[in-house]
Amino acid sequence: MSDELNRETAVAAADETTAADVPTTTLHEAIQSAIDENEVILFMKGVPDAPACGFSARAVSVLEHVGKPFAAVNILPDPRIRQELSAISGWPTIPQLFVNGELVGGADIIAEMYEDGEIYDTLGVERPAQAAAVETGSEPQPLKIENLLS
């Protein structure tokens, strides 16, 4: 799939009336295909430029900060998208992040992985120097404050 997924609903045709007309089996196949064809894909409420809930906003923020390109699917246009996605993933909440076809998790898991640096490994992105230092156990040097008042 193309980069257009970053800003568009991936499972429905460009025509807005099509989402309701897509049979459930075709919708299931389209969702599975989107997962299989995109290295990193986030199913969310809204789009990356305008998340429709705080959890989706938090997931987008992490992915954008890490710098890994990702596809995004807005689940809001058709309630069947959420139903079929949950049937595929076994995960009931939104957002849902998939990497290399595997469910990583939702907003809380994404945030936890970001905090401990694991998200960089999962996404195959080089860790920033500070995150790498924390992981290897080397601590940054303490700040030195010079008293210029005396």
Secondary structure, DSSP 8 states (H G I E B T S, - for coil): --GGGGTS-SSS-SSTTHHHHS-HHHHHHHHHHHHHH-SEEEEESEETTEESSHHHHHHHHHHHHHT---EEEE-TT-HHHHHHHHHHHS--SS-EEEETTEEEE-HHHHHHHHHHTHHHHHHT----HHHHHHHHT-------------
